[in-house]
Amino acid sequence: MYETGKLAQVTSEMRRYNLHILGVSEYRWTGSGKMKTDTGETVLYSGREDNHHFEGVAIIPKKGTEKVLIEWKHVNSRLITAKLKGVHTNMTLIQCYAPTNDSDEAAKDILL
């Protein structure tokens, strides 16, 4: 997601498949925050704080869905949560990232 045009490509696919919420691992942005895309989707993201563009997670609600967003919390570069208001009950989404089996053992053993 760190490459130019990737966010636009992902949100385009999200609209094509009519997804209301998309969780993304390996988002690769640094820091954390909330931003709006040119097409109206809200991006909630949480990445590394050391300016290294790997790891990172994001939750992308489709345009208009952000009005049911109660709160969101970035935990670290591997975990983000969002609480959404529902009709009968509220829902908490958790998006997480875990290193793949190809990663070195030290990266897999780190508990964040």
C-alpha positions as CSV (number, residue, x, y, z in Angstrom):
1,M,0.0,0.0,0.0
2,Y,3.0,2.3,0.1
3,E,3.2,2.5,-3.7
4,T,1.6,5.3,-5.6
5,G,-2.0,4.5,-6.7
6,K,-2.4,1.4,-4.5
7,L,-5.0,3.0,-2.2
8,A,-7.1,4.1,-5.2
9,Q,-6.8,0.6,-6.6
10,V,-7.9,-1.1,-3.3
11,T,-10.8,1.3,-2.8
12,S,-11.9,0.7,-6.5
13,E,-11.9,-3.1,-5.9
14,M,-13.8,-2.5,-2.7
15,R,-16.5,-0.7,-4.6
16,R,-16.5,-3.3,-7.4
17,Y,-17.1,-6.1,-4.9
18,N,-19.6,-3.9,-2.9
19,L,-17.7,-4.3,0.3
20,H,-18.9,-2.2,3.2
21,I,-15.8,-2.6,5.3
22,L,-12.3,-3.8,4.4
23,G,-9.5,-4.8,6.8
24,V,-6.0,-4.5,5.4
25,S,-2.8,-6.1,6.7
26,E,0.7,-5.0,5.5
27,Y,-0.6,-1.5,5.0
28,R,3.0,-0.1,5.2
29,W,2.1,3.5,6.1
30,T,4.0,5.0,9.1
31,G,2.3,6.5,12.1
32,S,-1.4,6.3,12.7
33,G,-4.4,8.4,11.8
34,K,-7.7,8.9,9.9
35,M,-7.9,10.2,6.4
36,K,-10.5,10.5,3.7
37,T,-9.8,9.4,0.1
38,D,-10.7,11.4,-3.0
39,T,-13.7,9.0,-3.6
40,G,-15.0,9.4,0.0
41,E,-13.9,6.4,1.9
42,T,-12.4,6.9,5.3
43,V,-9.1,5.2,6.1
44,L,-8.2,4.3,9.7
45,Y,-4.6,3.2,9.9
46,S,-1.9,2.2,12.3
47,G,1.7,1.7,11.3
48,R,5.2,1.8,12.6
49,E,6.6,4.8,14.3
50,D,10.2,4.4,13.2
51,N,9.7,5.4,9.6
52,H,10.1,1.8,8.3
53,H,7.4,1.1,5.7
54,F,6.5,-2.5,6.6
55,E,3.8,-4.1,8.8
56,G,0.8,-1.8,9.4
57,V,-2.9,-2.4,9.5
58,A,-6.0,-0.4,8.3
59,I,-9.7,-0.5,8.4
60,I,-11.5,1.1,5.4
61,P,-15.3,1.6,5.7
62,K,-17.1,2.4,2.5
63,K,-18.3,6.0,1.8
64,G,-21.2,6.8,4.2
65,T,-20.4,4.0,6.6
66,E,-18.2,6.2,8.7
67,K,-21.3,7.8,10.2
68,V,-21.8,4.6,12.3
69,L,-18.2,4.7,13.6
70,I,-18.4,5.3,17.3
71,E,-14.6,5.1,18.0
72,W,-11.4,3.6,16.8
73,K,-8.1,2.9,18.5
74,H,-4.7,2.2,17.1
75,V,-2.8,-0.2,19.3
76,N,0.4,-0.6,17.4
77,S,1.6,-1.5,13.9
78,R,0.0,-4.9,14.1
79,L,-3.4,-4.1,15.7
80,I,-6.3,-1.6,15.2
81,T,-9.9,-1.7,16.4
82,A,-13.0,0.1,15.4
83,K,-16.4,0.2,17.2
84,L,-19.5,0.6,15.0
85,K,-23.1,1.4,16.0
86,G,-25.5,-1.4,15.0
87,V,-29.3,-1.6,14.9
88,H,-29.6,-4.1,17.8
89,T,-26.0,-4.1,19.1
90,N,-22.7,-2.4,18.6
91,M,-19.9,-4.3,16.9
92,T,-16.1,-4.1,17.4
93,L,-13.9,-4.9,14.5
94,I,-10.3,-6.0,15.1
95,Q,-7.8,-6.0,12.3
96,C,-4.4,-7.6,13.0
97,Y,-1.2,-8.5,11.3
98,A,1.0,-11.4,12.1
99,P,4.3,-12.1,10.3
100,T,4.2,-14.9,7.8
101,N,6.1,-18.2,8.1
102,D,8.8,-16.8,5.9
103,S,9.7,-14.1,8.4
104,D,12.6,-14.6,10.8
105,E,11.9,-16.3,14.1
106,A,12.7,-13.1,16.1
107,A,9.9,-11.1,14.3
108,K,7.4,-13.9,14.9
109,D,8.2,-14.1,18.6
110,I,7.8,-10.4,19.4
111,L,4.8,-9.8,21.5
112,L,3.5,-6.3,21.0
